[in-house]
Amino acid sequence: MAPFTPASPIQELIDHVDEHGYVVIQNAFTEAEIEEAHRELVRLAADAASAGPAGGNRAGRNDFEGLNTKRIYALLNKSPVFQKFPIQTTILALNERFLEPGFLLNSFHSVYIQPGEAPQMLHHDDGFVTVPRPHRPFGTGVMVAIDDFTPANGATVVIPGSHRWGDKETDRAPRREDAIPVVMPRGSAVFFVGTLWHGGGQNTTDRERRSMTVQYCQPWIRPLENQVLAVDWEKLEGMPRRLVDMLGYGVGAPFIGYADGIHPWKVVQRRLREQRERTRGGRPQGRL
């Protein structure tokens, strides 16, 4: 089978996800886009404040986060360079098939697996939702390759078809030997549904493996990363409206997410106007 690219018919990608639980999109992003993102991540990592609790000179705080894996969170608040990644056209089209209208951004951060990192425990991202399997996806995930993903450097591993497993299939319990590495070149992205068993791979090389992860969820699920707090309101006005809606400022059917009885984006705009008026009047700024 020829590799899937952004030019591939979307139904072919959907069919692959339906059967296997994931699909690799080669060359989802250009070399320039990937290099620009990496440069920004290097800049953010150099400052303790922007690097956050698990980036820069720090690493993960538990086995799941990765004790030898560096992560920088709240990327959309730290640079406009990252805005293009959650709204890439092919990725949005896949989400529109597997999630309901009004789906949200669940989380978005970098994942730099350091040399010697152990394999991450196998898991499925819907695991925090206590609903018996099998069930439809409550979310989706994307790994964007800043480096080539190889079996040796910690490529994400997946168990094809495991998105259809139920809870009582004890003979289908996830096993490391059933997982395969997602091998893909720099600039590619792997899309998978939240019911797929997967995990970070072991990095046996002497170089870090660099990537970003973008996760999405149904409009009626609370996102893992609180985007309303993670991204300053003042930065929303310069973002694409589709992205703003995904941060929680849209309305899911029939009226999930309203504020003060109206559309949440209208409330944000009103409060930003009030804040600017207070500033012009000589009063101190403050987020209401």
N, C-alpha and C positions, 0 to 999 in steps of 0.2 A: 504494500500500500504506500502511495506517495505521501510525504509529510503534509500535514495540514498547515495552512498559512492563513493570514487574514483574507486572502482572496478565495479561499475554499468556500463552496456553498455551505451556508450555515447549517442546513439540514444534515449534511454529512458529519459535522462536528457534534450536533445534537444526538444523532444515532450512535456515535461512538461513546458519548457519555451515557446514554441509556443502557448500552450493553456493558461497558467496562467501568463506569463510574467516574471517568476522567478523560481528558483529551489534551494533547500537547499542541500548542499553536506556535509554530516556528516563526521567528522574525516578527513577533507581535509588536516589538518596538525597535526603532532604528538604533544604530550604533551611537549616533549623536545623543539621542534621548537617554540611553543607558549610561553613557559616559558622564553626561551632565548630572544625572541622579547620583552616580557614584561620587563625583566631586563634591556635591552638596553634603552627602553623608560623611565624607572625610572631614569637611568643614564643621559639621555639627558635632562629630565625635571629638573634635579638638577642644571643645568647651564643655565643662562639666554640666552647666545648666541646660544646654541644648541636648547633650548626650543622654541625660536622664539617668534613671536608677540602674539601667542594665546596658549602657553603651559606653563609648570612650574607653577609659581605663578599667571600667567595671565589666562584669559579665553577669549571666543569669543567676537568679537567686534560688533556684530549685532545679531538680532533675528535669522537669518538664520544660521549663524555660531554657534549660541548658546551662550547666555550670561553667561551660567553656564556650558559650555562644553569646555574642553581643547583639543587643537589640536597641534600636532607637524608636521610641513611640511618638505618637501625635505628629506625624510627618506633615500633615496638611497645615498645621499651625506654625511650622518652622521654615517652610520655604514654598513658594508657588511652583517650583520646579516639579513637585510631586503631584500636582493636580491632574495631570493627563492620565496617570496610571489607573485610577479606579474607573475611569469613564472611557476606556479604550473600546472602540466600536464592536469588535467581535466578542469581547468579554461581556459587554452590556447585552448583546443579543442572546448570548447563552443564559445570562441571568433572567432575561425576560421569558425564557422557556421554562426554567426550573424554579423560579420564584414568582411570587405574586406582584402585581403592580404596586409601586410605592416601596419596593424593597430598600433596605437601609445598608449603610456601611457599618459592618460589624467591628472591624479593626483594620489598621493599616500601619505597618512598621517594617523596619529593616531586620534582616536575619543574617548575621555574619558568623558562620560556624568556624571556630578556630581549629587549628591542627590538634589532633588528639581527642577531639570531642567524641563522646560515646554515642551510640545510636539512641535516638529518642524513643520512648515507649510508643508502641502502636496504639492508635486511638482513632476515633471518628469525631469530627468537630461538633456534631449534634449530641454528643454524649452528655452534655450538661442539661439537656431537655429530657425529663424523666417520662418519656412516652415509649411504650413497647415497640420494638422493631419487628418486622419491617415497617417503615413509614416513609412518607414523602420527605424530601429534604427540608429542613428548617433553615438551612443556610448553604452557602457555597464558598469555595476558597480558590485563591489564585496564588501561585508562586511565580515571581518574575525573576528570571536568571540574569544577574549582573555578571556572573562568571559562567562558563560552561558548567553544566551539571554532569558529573561523572560518577561511576560506582565508587571511586576512591575518595572523592573530596566531600562526601556528605550529601549527595543528591537525595532529594525526597524519595522515599520508597512508598509504593502503593500495593495493595492486594486487589488486582482486577476482579470485578464482579462482586466484591464484598459489600457494596452499597445495597445489595438486595438481601443480605443475610438477616435472619431473625434472631431474637434473643435466645431461643431454645435450641438452636442448632449447635449443640455442644461439639459435634464432629466438624463444625466449621469455625471453631474458635480461631482468632487471628494468631498466626505463627510467623515468626521472622523468616523462616525458609520459604514461605509462600509469597513474600513481598518481592517486588522487582524495583530497581532504581529507575527513576524518571530521568533518562539521559537526554539532554537537550542543549543546544548551543546558546551562548550569551545572546540576550535580547528576546529569547523565547519565553513563553508562559505556559504553565500547566493549570488547567481549570478542572476542578473536581467538586462533586456534591458533598454535602456535609455528612452523609451517611457512609462515605467510603473510609475504610480502614487504611491508615497511612502513618507516616512518621518521618522525622528527620533522620538522615543517614549518618553513618560514622565517617569522620574525616581522618583518613590515615595518611594524608599528604602533609607536606611542610608548609602549606599555604592555606589561608582562610578561604572559605567558600561563601561568596557574597550573593545576597538576594533580597527581595522585598516580598512580603506577604500582604495580600489584600483579601479581606473576608467580607462577606455580605450576609444579611439575614432577612427573614420574612418581616414585613412591616409591622407585625403584631408581636414581635419578640424584642426584649430589651437588649440592645447591642452590648457586646463585651466591653468595648471602649466607649466611655461616655463622651460622645462627640460634642455635645452641647457645652461641656466644660473644657474639652481638649482643644477646641478651636475658638479663638477670640472672635466675638461678633464683628469687630471692626474689620476683620479679614474676609468676611463672608461676601461683602459687596463686590469684591474683585474676582470672585470665583464663578465658574460656569454654574448656571442655575440648576442644572441636573445634579451636579455635585452637592450643591447646597441642600437640595431636597433630600439627598441620601444621608446627609448628616443629621436629619431629624426635623428639618424645617419644611417638609412637605406634609401632605395629609394622605394617609392610607384609607382605603375603603372600609366602612362607609364614611367615617369621620375620625379616624384614629390620629391623634396628635394635635388636635385643635388647642388653642390657647386663648383664654378670655372670650371664648365663644366665636373666635374668628381664626383665619388661617395663620399659622405660627410665623410665617415670613412677614406678614403685615405687622405683627407684634414686634418683631425684631427691628423692622424699619422704623416703626414709631419710637421705640426706645432709643435707637441710635440718633434720631432727630432730636429727641429730648436731651440726650447727652451732649450733642453739639451745641444746642441752645444754651445749656448750662455753662459750657466751656466759654462760649462767646460772652456770656454774662459775668464771667469772672469767677464762677463757682468751681470748686474742684470737681474733676471727673470722677465718675463712679458707675460701675455696672449695676443696673437695677436687677 
